Each structure stands twice: as C-alpha cells, then as structure tokens.
Amino acid sequence: MKWTIPILVIFALLSAIVVPVSAEGAPTVTITDYKVTPSVLMPDSSGTITITVKNTATSASVVQKIGQMSDTAYDTTKTMDINVNIESIKLEGNGIKVLSKSFDRIGEIGPGQSFPITFYIHTPSKSGMYYPEVWIDTTGGKSTKYPVPVNVNTAVGIERQAILIMDSSLGGTANPGEEIPVTLTLRNAGQTLADNVVVKIENTSAVVAPKNADLYHVGAISGGGEQTVQLVFLSDKKANAGLVRIPVTISYSTLDGIPRTQSSGIDLMMKGKAELGFVSVDTNPPRLTENTPFDLTIRIENTGTGEAKQVSATIDLPAEGTKEAFIGKIKPGNDAPAVYLLEGAKAGNHPYTLTITYTDDMGVHTMTRQMNVRVPAGDNSGNIILGLIILGVLLFVAYRYWYLPKKNGDGTFPWVRKN
C-alpha cells in the first residue's frame, strides 16, 4: 500500500510527457530576395537595401503524444505548427555605413511566411564592390548570415538583362486610303539572350489596321543582336491628316526563363494628299463673238484626302486680259472657281494650256491640262442690209438732186421755176 501512491504519481508524470516524434523540416529562416536601390551607387551617397525574410519550413510541426499505453500506442495525439521567433535582424556594414538600427524583438513567423526589411546605407568615397552581411538571430535556433553585394560605381559583377528596343520606319508615305509598309527593328540592348520574342499589333485604331497577321513570332535575339519584322497596314481613305499611334506589345523570356512584357508603339504621320480635277468650264456671255470681251470661269475640284493650299491657275489663251487666278485653299470634297477677264479673241478655235500649282502635305505640285475655246465668226448680214439701205438713200439723193437738174440743161433744180 505504501508503494501505491508513488507508483501512481510516476505513472501520471509519464503519461503527461510530450514526445516530439516528428518535425517535418526543422524551422529556420533565410533571405529569399534582396534589392539594392539604386542598383549602382555613387561614392559617398545614400541608398537602401531591402531583404525578404522567410520561414523555410513550409509545414514545420511536432506531434504531441500524451498517455503512453505501450511502446507504440498513446492515449492522445496532437499536431502543432512550429513558428520561428526572430529576436533581431541587423546589418553589418563591412565597409558600408549602416544608417538603420538593428530590428529587435520582431516576433514569430509561421511556416512559409515572409516579410520585408529595409536598411538605409551610406557608401564610402572609394569605388568598389562591398558585401555587408545581414544577421538574423532566432530563439533556440542558429544565427543566419547573408552577404548582400553592393556596387559602388563599378561595372564589376553587373549583369545586364535582356532589354528590347523597338524602332519603326516607313517604306513610303502614310497616305489615307493606301497601303502603308512598315519595318520594325527589334534590338537587344542587354547582354543576355531574349528568348521566344513575340510581337503583337494591338488593333485599336479606327483608321489603320494590319493587312495580314497581327501576331509575329520572332524567336530568340542574342545580346547586342537584332531582328526585323515587315508589316503592311491598311488605312481608311477618310482618315484625317495627323499622328496615328498603333500600340505594340512585346513579350519575351529572359535567360533564366522569367517571362517579361513591355509596351511600345508605331507612330504614323498621316499626310493629306490633294487631287485636283475640273468640274466645268463656262463663258459669259455663253455665246462668244469675235473681238468681244468675255469672262472665262474654270471650276477646280479637290477629290483627294488632304487640303490643297496656295492654289493658283494660269492660262495662255491668245487674248488680252487677266490670265492668272489665285484661288487659295480647296478642302477635300470642295471646289473653287478660277475666273479670267478677257478682252476678246479672233474667230476660230483657240487651244490653250491650263497650269495649276498647289501644295499639300506631300509637297509642291504642278499639273497641266490642254483646253480649247471656240470663238464663232461674227454675223455681218445686218451690216450688209444697213449698207444697202444707205447705198439706196445715196443713189436716190444723187438721182433726185444731181441727175435730174443736170438733165434739164440749165443746171437748176426742178423745183426752181423759170422766169
């Protein structure tokens, strides 16, 4: 009986023992990423170092077994996650001046969790590569040290990732209603390979669209290399003159397989092209007579897509008068008259040349057209009749006042009586 109570106490103590049977990955912390800003520091300047601290045991746990029934059996089994308690994080400069104090009593971090820490630093006056160390102390665990490279005004150790630069050039002019050939040049300004390069033309413009495909697989572009893509765009004839931007998306993979996407664009300066024609040619009066003044009116129409400016028209018609007309501007779809005041021309057909000069977005233009004006011969029948009447009157006067008196013999007029 005297051994009963001690035995029961010992049994109770054994049954309450927590046995750590398993731990799936002992909990620890590490630095999964770091970033130095700016990436290359100047001597005697300030910057930041940002690190990411993570609990690497994504499912760290212990199994609590209570009440041992046998060598392998327990009365109660309970599983609990193991957190890591971070006591302090500090940065040892190793030649870099650390402006931030150490971070103490940060607390627990669960399995798979992470958080960022930023240190402010000041570089020395001497250029070079420096390696300050991040020290992490955990409760009941090992201290972690992680060196972070800091570049102070040197190219040593800098790896320039693939950087794609796109240039576009026109094979002709960007005229509304016409095909627009464009050459895209993709240049890798970095030092590493850009793989699986894809160019996508974003069709967001209402006046310009790709003629064929809008997706082009370029392939790989090595560091310092380039590739070209030939495109053809269709344009709306009613497109207004001005700048049209076509968005372009470039996607590629870096050497380590990380996908990247960047946006660019193709700028097209749409130029208005004027096209002048003739609507009508009129004269005033409508029926011409030789050597009679008249007005010649030629209506000029703009059937193009751009405004015709500084329009002037001249004629070389063999007639005296105004032979040059200044019109000014003619907008697309409109017409304007060229008016010439002429003093008259001889009867017959008179061929002449109409010369029009104008400017548009494409430059200065001159066009000519052969024209003709007919001047009918004058109608002289009225003059002949009038001449006959006058001649008749003269003959009558001569007969009455000259012939008859002379016939009387005395030279006197018939109405003079003889005494």
DOKEFI-356804 format. One record per residue: x, y, z of N, C-alpha, C, O in turn. Coordinates in pm, whole numbers, plus 50000, padded with zeros to 5 digits. Layout:
// DOKEFI-356804
XYZXYZXYZXYZ
...
// end
This chain:
// DOKEFI-356804
500834988050000500005000050000500875012550000500525022749941
502025011250069502885022950076503535026049942503985037249922
503615016249849504185018749715503135023049614503455026949501
501885022349656500825025249557500835039849516500775042749396
500895048949611500835063249579502045067649496501845074449395
503275064149532504415068049446504325062649305504685069349209
503835050149293503735044149158502725051849074502945054448956
501585055549139500565063049063501095076649021500805081248910
501865083249106502435096349070503395095148953503375103348861
504245084948958505205082948848504475080048718504845085248613
503415071648725502645068348605501995080848546501955082548424
501475089548635500845101948585501855111048517501545117148415
503025111948573504055120448511504475115048376504665122648281
504615101848365505005095948236503925097948131504215100048014
502665097348175501565098748077501445112848025500855114947919
501985122948095501875136948052503085141547973503135153247934
504035133047948505245136947873504875139647727504185131647664
505335151147672505155154347530506345149047454507485152947480
506095140247363507175133647288507245139547149506325137247071
508275147047112508415152346975508855141346881510045139046861
507875134446824508175123046740508615127146603509535121146547
507975137546544508325141446407508365156346395507625163546462
509225160946310509285175146274509585175846126510715173446083
508565179246048508705179045902509455191545859508855201745825
510755190545862511575201845823511775210945941510875218545976
512925210546003513185218846118513025233446081513525237545976
512335241446162512065255346128513335263546126514175262546216
513475271646024514605280646011514205292145921513135291745859
515035302345913514735313745827515865315745729517005311645753
515525321945618516525325245517516095337945446514975342745465
516985343345365516675355145284516425350345142517325345045076
515205352145096514835347144964515055357444854515115353844736
515185370344889515365380444785515985392844848515825395344968
516685400444768517235413144814517235422844697517255418744581
517215435744729517245446144626517995458144679517685463444785
519015462544602519795474344636519305485844547519275484544425
518925496944609518405508444535519225520944566519375524544683
519755527544463519835523144322520765511344305521575508444393
520655504744192521435492544171522925495244170523715486844212
523325506944122524725511244126524775524444199524215534444154
525445524544313525525536444396526785544244364527815538544328
526695557344376527865565944359528615566844491528015565244598
529915569544486530685571244610530105582444695529655592744643
530135580244826529655590044924528205594044895527865605944891
527355583944876525925586344852525115576644936525655567344996
523805578844939522925570545022522045561744936521795564744819
521585550844995520705541644926520025532545026520095534845146
519365522244976518645512745062518955498445020519275495644905
518855489545119518925475145095517655469245153517395470445272
516855462745068515615456445111515755441445098516055436344990
515545434145208515645419545207514285413545236513425420145295
514075401145195512865393745225513225381745310513955372845265
512705381345432512985370445527511825360645524510655364645526
512145347545518511105337345505511415325445594512575321545610
510355319745654510445307045728510425295845626509415293545560
511545288945612511665278945505510865266345531510565259145436
510505263445656509735251345686508275254145655507545259545738
507865250245537506505253545493505435246145571504285250545575
505795234645637504815227245718505465221845844505185210645886
506345229745903507035225346024506025222546136505145230746162
506155210946201505205207346305505825197046399506805190446365
505245195646517505605184946611504325177546646503235183246644
504475164646679503335156446719503425154646870504375148846921
502425159646941502365158347086501595145647121500415144447090
502285135947188501685123047222501615122047374502635122647443
500405120447426500165120647569499535107347613498665101947544
499985102247725499405089847781499885077547710499145071947629
501105073147737501665061647668500985048847716501045045347834
500355042047621499685029547654500625017747638500565007947712
501515018947539502515008547515503705015047450503845027247453
504585006947391505775012447328505415020847207506135030347175
504315017747139503945024947017502575031347024502175038146929
501855029647131500495034747142500415045247252501015043847358
499625056147221499425066947317497945069847329497155067047238
497605075347441496195078247467495715090247385494585090147337
496565100847368496195113147295497325117047201498505116547237
496955121147078497925125846977497475139346926496315140946888
498375149546924498035163046882499185168746800500345167946841
498875174646682499895180346592499835195546601498745201346595
500995202146616501075216746628502155222046535503225216146523
501865233546465502865240046381503945246346467503705250546580
505145246846410506265252946480506535266546418506875267046299
506405277246489506765290546444508215293246479508785286846568
508795302846410510165307146439510085320946501509495330046443
510655322446618510675335346686511975342546652513065337946687
511855353946582513025361646541513305372046649512475380746678
514485370946706514865380246812515405393346757515075404046808
516245392746653516815405146599517315402846456517685391746418
517305413846379517875414046244518695426746234518185437746258
519945425446198520795437146184521695435646062521845424646009
522275446646019523145446945901524535451345944524715462245998
525515442645918526925445845941527485451945814527435445745708
528035464145824528395471645705529535465945624529455465645501
530605461445688531795456545616532285466645512532505463145396
532445479045554532895489745466531785499245426532055510345381
530525494945442529355503245415528825508645547528715501045644
528525521345555527965527245676526475524345681525725527945589
526035517745791524635514245807523955525245888524345527746003
522965531645831522245542545897521085537545981520645544546073
520575525545951519445520046026519945512246147521005505946143
519175512746255519485504746373519025490446350518295487646254
519445481346436519015467446425517535466446464517035474346544
516855456546406515445454246435515355443346542515665431746514
514935446946664514885437646776513455433446804512495440546777
513355420946862512075415546907511015416346796509935421946816
511335410946685510395411146570509205402046596508075405446561
509455390446658508365381346690508385368846606509365365846537
507285361446613507205348446547506785349946401506055359146364
507255340646322506885339846181506515325446152507305316446178
505335323146099504825309746077505465302745959506215308845883
505195289745943505745282045832505345287845697504155289845671
506325290445612506065295645477505815310445471505655315845361
505775317345584505525331645582506815339545558507915334645583
506645352045508507805360445479507415375045499506225378345502
508425383645513508185397945529509465405345487510555399745493
509315418245446510485425945402511055434445516510345438345608
512345437145506513055446045597513935455145513514615450345421
513945468245541514735477845464515755484645555515425489345664
517005485045507518095491945577518535503845492518595503045370
518835514945559519375526745493520885526645508521405524545618
521595529045399523045528045399523675540545338523005548345271
524965542345364525735553145304527065547245256527775540645331
527385549945129528565543645069529825551345103529765563345132
530985544545100532255551545121532645559544999531975559044896
533725566945010534175575444899534955567644794535255573044688
535275555144821536065547044729535155537544653534285531044711
535365536844522534565527844438534975513444462536105510644502
534045504244437534335490144451533095482244485531995487744495
533275469044502532195460244544532305457844693533365454344744
531195459744765531155457944909530095447444942529105445844870
530335440245054529455429245090529005430445236529505423045321
528095439345265527535439545401526745426745428526175420845335
526705422345556526055409945593524815412545677524815421045766
523765405045646522545405245725522635394045828522835382345794
522475397645956522505388046065521105386546122520455396346157
520655374046130519335371046185519515361446302520085350646286
519035365346419519075356946538517675352146571516735360046578
517535338846591516255332946627516355326246763517435322546808
515205324646827515155318146958515325303146943514575296546872
516325297947010516555283447007517065278446873517125266346851
517425287446785517925283146655519285289046626519855296146709
519795286046511521095291046472520955305046411519935308446351
521995312846428522025325946364522285324246215523035315446173
521645333046136521785332645990522535345045944522225356245984
523545342945858524285353945799524135353245647524245342545587
523895364945587523665365245441524345377545385523975388745420
525355375745297526025387345237525195393145122524595385645045
525165406445113524445413345006525465421644927526085430544985
525655419044797526615426844719526095440944692524945442744652
526945450844714526605464844688527655470444593528845470344622
527185475244479528065480444376528215495544393527225502844388
529425499944414529705514244428530545518644308531765517444307
529845523844208530485530044092531465520744021532595524643992
531035508343994531885499143918531005489943836529865487143874
531525485243725530795476143637531035461643673530455452743610
531875458943771532195445143808530955438543867530305443943956
530655426943816529575419043872528195423343827527195417643873
528085432943738526775437343691526375429243569527105428743470
525245423043574524725415443461523545422943402522505424743467
523705427243281522635434543216521685424743150522045417543057
520465424543201519455415743146519085420043004519465430842958
518345411342936517885414542801516975426742803516035427442882
517255436242718516465448442706516135450342558517035452542477
514855449442523514455450642383514035464942353513235470942424
514595470242244514265483742197513695482342056514295475741970
512545488442031511875487241901511915500641827511575511041883
512335500041703512285511541613511405508041493511355496541451
510725518041439509875515941322510255526041215510585537541244
510185521541089510495530240976509515527340864509125515840841
509105537940795508165536740684508905533640555509975539040529
508295524740475508855521840345508395531640239508895531340127
507465540240273506945550240179506325561540257506895566340355
505155565840213504435576540282503125571040337502565561440282
502655577040444501395572840506500265581340451499905591640509
499705576940339498615584240275497295577240305497205565040294
496255584640343494955578540368494445571040246494535575940133
493905559140271493375551040163494385542240093494025534840002
495645542840133496695535040067497325525340166497175527040287
498045515240114498785505940199500035512840254500695520540184
500345509940379501475516340446502465505540488502185498240584
503605504140421504605494240462505455499640577505915511040575
505665491240678506435495040797507425483940828507095472140820
508635487740864509665478340908509935480541057510325491441099
509715469841136510025470241279511395464141303511695453341252
512225470941378513545465941414513595464041564513465473641640
513785451441607513885448141749515355445941782515995437041727
515885454041871517295453341908517415450242056516765456442140
518265440342088518515436542227519685444642279520845441942246
519395454742361520425463342417521075457442541522005463342596
520615445742586521205439342702522335430042663522785429842549
522805422342763523925413242741523515398742740524305390042703
522275395842780521815381942783520745379642678520205389142620
520445367042653519525363042547518085366642581517645364942695
517355371542482515905373142491515275362142406515415362142283
514595352842472514085341042402512575342142381511875348942456
512115335142277510685334342248510045348242237509055351242303
510645356542153510165370242136508915370142047508925364441938
507855376342095506575376942023506145391542015506145398642116
505775396041894505305409741872503825409041837503425402041745
503015416441913501565416841889501145431041856501415440341932
500485432641741499965445541699498565447141757497655439541723
498405456941843497105459341905496255467641809496565479341783
495175461641759494335468341659493295476941731492125473241743
493745488641778492845497741848492525510241768491725518541813
493125511741651492895523741571491715521341477491565510541420
490885531741462489725530641373490075533941229489255531741140
491275539041204491625543241068492775535141010492995535640889
493515527641093494645519641045494545505741106494285504441226
494755495341025494685481541073495705473140997496025476240882
496225462241059497165453540988496485446940869495325442940876
497225445740761496675439440641496625424440657495665418040612
497645418640719497715404140734497595400340881496565403140944
498615393940936498565389441076498865400941171499485410941134
498415399141295498725408941398499615403141507499885409741607
500075390541489500945383841586502135377841512501965370241417
503345381341556504565377041487505515370641589505885376841689
505905358141561506875351041644508275353541588508615348541480
509055361141661510385365041614511425354641651512385352741577
511265348041765512255338241811513185344241913512775352241998
514455340441906515455344742003516305356141946516615356441827
516665365542033517545376641997518675376942099518435379242218
519885374642054521025374342144521385388542189520935398342130
522195389342295522625402342344523365410142237524325405142179
522915422442211523505430642106522985427741967523345434741873
522155417341951521625413841819520315420841789519785428141874
519795418641670518535424841629517825416141528518435407941461
516515418041518515655411241421514685421541363514355431441428
514245419141240513315428241174512005421041142511985408941119
510925428641142509605423641108508995433141005508945445241027
508545427540892507935435540786506415435440802505795424740808
505835447140809504395448540827503795456740713504485464540648
502505454840691501755463040598500435466740665499705458040713
500135479640668498895484440727497965489640618498405494840515
496675488140642495645493940556495085506340625494865506340746
494865516740547494375529240605493045533140541492785530140425
492235539740620490945544640573491145557340491491895566240529
490465557940376490615569640289490095582340356490535593340323
489165580740451488605592340519489405596440642488985605040719
490555590140661491365593440779491875607740769492315612240664
491805614740881492295628440885493815628540894494435619440947
494375639140841495825640740849496225642940995495515649741070
497355637341033497825638741171498485625941218498645616541141
498865625641346499575614541406498615603541448497625606141516
498915591341408498165579441449499145570041519500155566241460
498845566141644499725557141719499085543341727497925542041767
499855533141690499405519341693500135512341807501355510841799
499445508041913500115501442024500695487841983500105480641903
501865484642039502555471942014502965466042148503515473042233
502695453142168503105446042289504185436042253504005427842162
505315436642325506435427542302506575418742425506715423742537
506535405642406506725396142516507915387242484508135383642368
508665383642586509845375142569510195368842704509635372442807
511135359442701511615352842821513095355942840513865355942744
513485358742964514885361342993515665348142997515085337442981
516945349143019517805337343017517425327443125517595315343106
516925332243238516515323243346515065319043335514515313343430
514425321743220513075316943196511965325643248510795321743242
512295337443300511265346343354510575353643239511245360143159
509245352643227508545359743119508465374643147508255378843261
508645382443043508565397043055507705402542941507635396742833
507055413642970506205420442870506475435242876506565441042985
506605441442761506785455842755505915461642643505595454842546
505555474042660504675480742564505465490842482506375497442533
505105491742356505725501442267504635506242171503445504342196
505045512342061504055517341966504685521541835505875524341828
503865521941732504275526341599503555539541571502325540241577
504315549841543503745562941514503715565241363504745564741296
502515567541311502325570241168501805584441152500765588041207
502525592541077502075606041047501295605740916501865605340807
499965605840929499115605240811499185618740738498945629240797
499525618140610499655630240530498495631440434498115621840366
497925643540428496825645840336497325647840194498255655640171
496715641040097497105641939957495955647939877494875642039867
496195659739822495165666339741495205661139598496275658439543
494025659639539493905655539398492925665139331491725665039361
493435673439240492625683739177492125679139041492845672938963
490865682439015490245679438885489385691138842489395701738905
488635689238733487845700038673486375696538677485965685538640
485595706138724484155704138730483475709438604482675702338542
483785721838566483135727838449483985739438398484835744838468
483725742938269484335754738205483205762738143482485757538057
483035775338184481925783738136482465797138087483525801838130
481685803137996481995816737950480785825537970479645820837971
481045838237985479975848237998480295860037906481255867337931
479515862137800478265855237764478525841037716479635837737673
477475832437723477675818537681478095817237535478915808637501
477535826037444477895825537303478865837037276478535848737290
480065833137236481115843037213481025848337071480545841736979
481495860137058481685866136925483095871636919483695875437020
483605872036798484995876136785485165890736828484335899536807
486345892436892486765905736937485785912037036485695924237048
485035903237107484085908037207484565903637346484875891837363
484635912637445485085908637579484195897737639482985897437617
484815888937714484065878037781484825873637906486015876437922
484115866637995484695860738116484795845638099483855839238052
485945840138138486165825638133486275820638278487125825238354
485405811138316485375805738453485625790638448484905783338381
486675786038520487025771838530486895767838676487595773238762
486005758238705485835753438843486765741538867486775731938791
487555742538975488565732339009488105725339137487785731939236
488085711839135487585703839247488725695839311489625691139241
488675694539444489645686439518488995673339557488135673039645
489385662439494488835649239523489765640939609489525628939627
490825646839664491785639539745491395639039891490255641739928
492385635539975492175634140119492815645340198492625646240320
493575653840133494245664840201493855678140141493335678940030
494115688640216493775702140172494795707240072496005706340095
494295712739962495175719139863495345733839903494365741039921
496595738039916496895751639961497655759039852498275753139764
497575772439860498275781139768497985777339622498885776339540
496705775239594496285771139460496255783339369495645793539402
496905782239255496845792639152496765785839017497285774838998
496105792638923495905786938789496145797638684495665808838696
496905794138579497205803438469496805797138336496795784938322
496475805738238496145801238103497005809138005497425820338034
497255803237889498005810237783497125812437660497595811237547
495875815837684494935818437575495365831037499495715841037561
495355830337365495775842037286494705853037288494005855437189
494615859637401493655870837415494185879837524494865875437616
493875892637512494305902137613493405900937736492225897637725
493975903837854493175903637975493905896538089495115894238082
493165893238192493715886438309493835871538280492855864938248
495055866338293495305852338260495805844238379496235832838360
495775849538499496205842338619495195844638730494755855938754
494815833738797493825834438905494425828139031494975817239025
494315835039144494755830039274493535825239351492635833139381
493505812239384492335806139447492535804739598491585807039674
493715801139643493965799439785493855784839827494635776539780
492885781539915492735767939967491495761339910490475767739886
491615748139888490475740039849490475727639938491375719339927
489495726440024489415715040114488925702540040488305703739934
489185690740094488715678440029487205678540011486465681640104
486755674939891485335674539860484745687839817483555688539787
485555698539813485055711639772485645715539638486585709339589
485075726139579485615731639454485645746739464485005752639552
486375753039375486505767639374486705772239230487255764839148
486245784739197486365789439059487665796939035488185803939123
488185795338913489265803838863488655812438753488205807138651
488625825738772487925834938682488945843438607489875849038667
488765844438473489645852338388488795862438310487785858638250
489205875038310488515885838237489315888738111490445893738119
488745885637993489455886637866488795897137776487585899437783
489615903437692489155914437608488565909737476488055917937400
488625897037448488085891937322489165884637243490355885937270
488715877037145489635869337062489075868636922487895871036898
489965865336830489545863936691488705851436675488705842536759
487975851036564487125839436538488005827136512489095828136455
487485815436557488195802936535488375795136663487935799536770
489035783236653489365775036770490705779436827491685781236755
490725781136959491935785837025492345775737132491835776537244
493245766237105493755757337210494655765037305495395774037265
494575761137433495425767537532495725757537644495075747137655
496715760837728497145752137837496775758437971497095769937999
496085750438054495775754538190496835748438283497025736238283
497505756638360498545752138453498135755638595497885767338627
498075745138682497665746938821498835743138911499425732438895
499165751639004500175748639105499525749239243498675757839269
499935739839331499365739439467500325731639557501255725039509
500075732439686500845724839784499895717039874498755721139896
500385705639926499685697840028500735692040122501885696240120
500345682340204501295676440299502425668940231503445666040293
502245665740104503265658340031504285667439965505355662839926
503985680439953504915689739891504245698839790503045701439799
505035703639694504555712839590504255704839464505025696039426
503125707939399502705700439280502335710239168501895721439193
502515705639047502115713138927501425703438832501935692638804
500275707538782499565699238686499105708138571498825719938589
499055702238451498645709438330497545701738260497435689538272
496735709238184495705702838103495475711237979495425723537985
495345704337866495085711037740493595714237729492745705537745
493305727037701491925731737691491715738037553492655739737475
490465741537524490155747737394488935756737411487995753437483
488965768137342487825777137340487565780937194488505783537118
486285781137155485905784137016485165797437012484215799837087
485645806036924485025819136903484395819136763485115819036664
483055819136753482415819036621482685832036545482935842536604
482635831036411482775843036327481555852036345480455847036369
481735865136335480655874536355479615873836242480015870736130
478315876536264477225876936166477135891036108476745900436178
477525892735973477575905935909476355909035824476325919035752
475335900435831474145902835745473485916135779473015923035688
473425919835903472815932635940473595944235885473015954235841
474895943135885475725953935831475525955335680475495966335625
475385943635615475175944135470473855951035436473795959435346
472795947235509471485953535483471545968335510471025976435433
472195971935621472315986135652473095993435544472766004535505
474155986735498474925992935390474105994535263474226004735194
473275984535231472425985635113471425996835128471156004135033
470875998335248469906009135270470586022735251470066031735185
471786023735312472506036535298472856039035152472756050235102
473266028335083473596029934941472356034134861472456042534772
471216028334892469976032134822469626046634844469206053734752
469796051034970469496065035002470416074234924469986084434870
471676070734920472646078934847472316079334697472406089934634
471936068234641471576068034498470336076534471470266083634371
469386075634560468176083734542468496098634548468006106534468
469326102234646469696116434660470446121034535470196131834483
471356112634489472126116334370471216117734248471366127034169
470276108634234469366109234120468466121334130468206128234031
467986123734251466996134334266467606148134264467016157534211
468756149434319469316162734334470526165534246471046176734243
470956155334175472086158134086471776154433940472026162233847
471236142333922470986137833784469866145733716470046150133603
468736147633780467606154533717467926169233686467636174033577
468526176233785468876190133747469826190833629469716199733544
470716181833624471656182033512470946178733380471336183533274
469926170833388469186166933269468386178733212468186179333090
467926187733294467176199633249468046208933164467526216833085
469256208033179470156215533093470586228733146471626234033106
469846234233233470256247333284470906246433419471326256533477
470986234333468471676232633597470846236733713471326236833827
469626240233688468776243933801467996231833851467846221733783
467536233433970466756222334029465356222633973464856233033932
464726211133972463386210433910462386219433980461456224433917
462556221634104461536229734177461756244934163460986253134211
462886248034091463116262434066462366266133937462636260233832
461466275433944460696279733828461526288833740462366296533785
461236287533620461926296233524461106309133506459876308633498
461746319833499461116332933479460906335033328460386345433287
// end
